[in-house]
């Protein structure tokens, strides 16, 4: 006879119930979320590309114009005639700061425009980690893109002006510091843009204030008496930022270290205003 032996069945293990730590909000997770949101937008790729293009293209155009004028013997104004490979290659900084600053505004104010900020703050009820993460993620991205662009612009421009009085190489004193300083300045401009977007909660308002602070206010200050200008001008955001990456300095400009401290002060002030409104106001 054949004896049938029953095989004991192994009980299925129920999936573990999610614990509190499974959904715990951590700084790393907030950073990861903001990183994913940043790169999911088409405007990020387009605007970063424009910022890089402006920085490189205008630097190359300035170097080519300098070389052309020098070869043809045409008259150049004193400031342009005393240009260096560094100042020529960083000529596009003023244009790149607009692209990177505008994207910074979009990073924060864009969520208020679409209403997505409600979902974001529902997931991160403490609110402030959202602002710090947005500013840190975008500031780092803008810093890297701008630094790469500054070095590319310099390497191309230095080849164009080779053999001229403006010729310089990476080994010249202050060149590396200037190129990294330009990247740092543009990265901080991106952080200021993000702070203004969170403070004003309006894309148009944030861009308007950014453009006014970087481009319009310096022009208005020039209308003041000369004795006033000398006390105010060096501490404006744009002029303090320029001193970070300027190769030479005089009595009317700040040193690179002082310029960095002043510009960091403006950045912190914008972040404090954004943090205060984020905590105190409803979305």
Secondary structure, DSSP 8 states (H G I E B T S, - for coil): -------------------GGGG---HHHHHHHHHHHHHH-HHHHHHHHHHHHHHHHHHHHHHHHHHHHHHHT----HHHHT--HHHHHTTTHHHHHHHHHHHHHHHHHHHHHHTHHHHHHHHSTT-HHHHHHHHHHHHHHHHHHHHHHHHHHHHHHHHHTTTSTT---TTSTTHHHHHHHHHHHHHHHHHHHHHHHHHH--HHHHHHHHHIIIIIHHHHHTTS-HHHHHHHGGGSHHHHHHHHH-S---TTS--HHHHHHHHHHHHHHHHHHHHHHHHHS--
